[in-house]
């Protein structure tokens, strides 16, 4: 950790050291810096190898700095330990490791001679203390400490530093300004103009523009020669600027001079014009008006007049500098500087009068060629001996004036500038000069801010309109471009707002006057592009770069405006305003692209670019995490969708109401293209499918929800139809159905196995059901858990398939349970043949009953019936009841889990699912419920029938009421019935008790009816037996009511009512029964109700069992019933 801190401190020290050295050297504190061999500027010098002490020594002496000596001094000093010279003999720094350096020196180092520093150095060092919270305090402090914070380096201008020996030529360096901002690249905003054939630079244009400004000011009477004494205040102004904060006014010196003169001085500093050049230009323009009474200064041929005033005597043999860039200058000889000045003026004359003219030469074409030759001779004359060169120069200048003046005063060019000297005939030179003037509105210390004198400067620039052919439209267009370009460089949104306001001020075509329209139509420039030479109008030259830049940014707004929506809104405004103006140009007028189409293009391009970046990020993440790329891509696309909808769509929707729909639909399509091959290849529920399908479906649901949130239902449906849906639910539904079918087959196999292994014994006294149903529920619940563990999208159809499969499984189970039951007919003996009464037969039949009883079941059937004991049947009933009771819980659990699963669905889909549930939930397990209940009823009936007709056959069916009612009563059956009933209640669950007992009651009543109606020839009844039968029926009824502990009385009464009617019929006399039977609609219609509310079959059987000859004769005669035989 300590080693890391040491390295960090060392790097910080080296960085701060380089900043300090660069500040000292570039700030011109050293009068002259001589570069080492092979180096052209400070950028070529490694400042880490330059001795700071040597440089400070040169600064204090005020002498020349040889950087090669400073480098040599640095390397010499590295051979010895570096002492801090603070008075302590124990502190020093080692050049090698401490272990091998030996003991520290025992004596102090020799003293260093202290030089008396010039007055500027202490002040300068104090002013550089940038870490002080109060700059003024740091200036006043006599011992201000230096700070090397690179973010707060104060800006210096060479004009603010007084010469140590008052050398005037140092003014040629100009204002050295170093921007505090890191400038952005504005190359995309280059104007659509051809390059200058003479190679003039931006600095050349800036100086020429200032000369034009001086001429325009001179026409207003504001041109004076600045006094030499003003430079005496320069030193104190420089000190004030070093300590001034950025927010203060840059042009404090202009406050000392009011009016036009002071404003020109401000412009000079703003445009970084050296004082010497300023004085030369002013003097030349004033001299040009000598002897020209009534001539306005703005009608002069400015470059020509200045050329005539330049002579070598104005360039004494002193050092001069040329500007290499912001804050960088190079020393040159005075003669070379003179030559460069002449070259600049000649180039301006050539560019202004000959190259790219707006007005054709016509008959003046020959003169233009001569002028080009004369300009070349003037340049040549400067290299001839003084006498010869001066003579040639004078003659050429006279000839140039004779040719140039007529060329400059050609007829007006249909502009609004009046009678002026059109020396800058090519319009792109005019606007380039005007652009350099407009750039002066920016603060020197903060290029992102406008200077306080901006209004006065713009008003002053109007005076140049006559010279440069500027109109209001041209001014607004140029100024908007300048402001927008400065915004691009500095990222200051205040400038962007100003640019938007100016774009709004540019008049449309119908708002311009006739002359201005003709003038703008004539302003054309031919530019070479990759597609060939293209002719651009004025507005295309200025606004097309703005439009292209804005389109480029908006074509990837996710990247360029990820932190600021306000900036994006302004850039859209710039794009739309520029587009509106450009559409009026000839080439653009036929385009049918609307603003909505433009917004759609931005959305399309940006979404595609953002999606490509997302793809690249996903590929990297997937490789590192081993997650499926499509699942990751879906999640990242959802984030992109959300960011787009919340951050960008509110802005774009202001200009396109369906912007959100377009964005969401495009993202849906882009992801769908990547998803389609995967979906087409999915055949089973693999791990990848389980990962990808839910993510893809979630993305699609988010897209559809977003569209629904911004559209009405009908409109949203229309957009949904245009989407190529992923159909995840359909495809995953098919895969889920395959899985469900395989699982249901597995469940059926387990049902078969569980039934085969079932012994129908209670699991425990508390759990009185069989173990097979528990096993079936276990496998069913496992299947349900696995079903809901599938995170793939599902429809209600898959759930219904699961329901049907489970329903079928329980139906199969209940069927297997009852399949082993014997038939009820096997328990009930066959009904004897109906015979009529015969006195002799009654006793014989009773004695020989074994011979005439119906045959017994075979041995195999008897064994099967005996295996199904009462306890076994009760366990089966308990098992079926457990199945149906747990079925309700299972059903509720499945629906609850399904509801939770679909809770995240889009609202419309969730509503559909809820409606579907309301219609299907009621009958999901109806099949199994019906079958299980039917099985329970069947077994309950079987239990009662088995007890009465099988277990108690002999006592009940065979012997009851034999040989007569009075000798064999029902009381004898109560005890065995009670034993059977107790056995049932001990095993059966409480919920089924009444159903089982009801089955036994019904079987008992059926047995009683069997005895009194189909008891066979061995049973005969008389009317007097009716009372006994009623008493027996009452005993049987009360047995099942059991004093309120048994079946409900109402239930028993309902069951007994039918039997009571039959018993009541036994009390009627034979004659009444015969008459009632005869009164029926026809003897052949057996089964019809008679007036005694009994059917004919019942009355016939009573008559057959009536111990009465009359009854016997009646049934013999009327129904051919045979008599009983032994």
PEGICOR-V76489 format. One record per run of one state. SS is the DSSP state (H for helix, E for strand, C for the rest). FROM is the first residue (numbers start at 1). LEN is the number of residues. Records with the same first field share a line. If there is no record, write none. Layout:
SS->FROM-LEN / FROM-LEN
This chain:
C->1-1 / 27-6 / 35-7 / 45-2 / 50-2 / 62-3 / 78-4 / 84-8 / 94-4 / 101-18 / 128-7 / 141-9 / 153-5 / 161-7 / 174-13 / 190-12 / 220-8 / 243-9 / 257-2 / 271-4 / 289-8 / 300-2 / 310-2 / 315-5 / 326-2 / 333-1 / 354-8 / 382-4 / 409-18 / 443-7 / 451-3 / 469-3 / 491-2 / 506-3 / 512-2 / 523-1 / 530-2 / 555-2 / 561-4 / 583-12 / 626-3 / 653-6 / 682-5 / 711-2 / 723-5 / 757-14 / 790-6 / 820-4 / 828-8 / 837-2 / 848-1 / 853-6 / 868-2 / 905-2 / 924-2 / 952-1 / 959-6 / 968-3 / 988-2 / 1014-7 / 1022-3 / 1045-4 / 1067-3 / 1079-10 / 1090-5 / 1105-1 / 1107-2 / 1120-3 / 1124-3
H->2-25 / 42-3 / 47-3 / 52-10 / 67-11 / 98-3 / 119-9 / 135-6 / 150-3 / 158-3 / 168-6 / 187-3 / 202-18 / 228-15 / 252-5 / 259-12 / 275-14 / 297-3 / 302-8 / 312-3 / 334-20 / 362-20 / 386-23 / 427-15 / 454-15 / 472-19 / 493-13 / 509-3 / 514-9 / 538-17 / 557-4 / 565-18 / 595-31 / 629-24 / 659-23 / 687-24 / 713-10 / 728-29 / 771-19 / 796-24 / 824-4 / 839-9 / 849-4 / 859-9 / 870-35 / 907-17 / 926-26 / 953-6 / 965-3 / 971-17 / 990-24 / 1025-20 / 1049-18 / 1070-9 / 1096-9 / 1109-11
E->33-2 / 65-2 / 82-2 / 92-2 / 320-6 / 328-5 / 442-1 / 450-1 / 524-6 / 532-6 / 836-1 / 1021-1 / 1089-1 / 1095-1 / 1106-1 / 1123-1
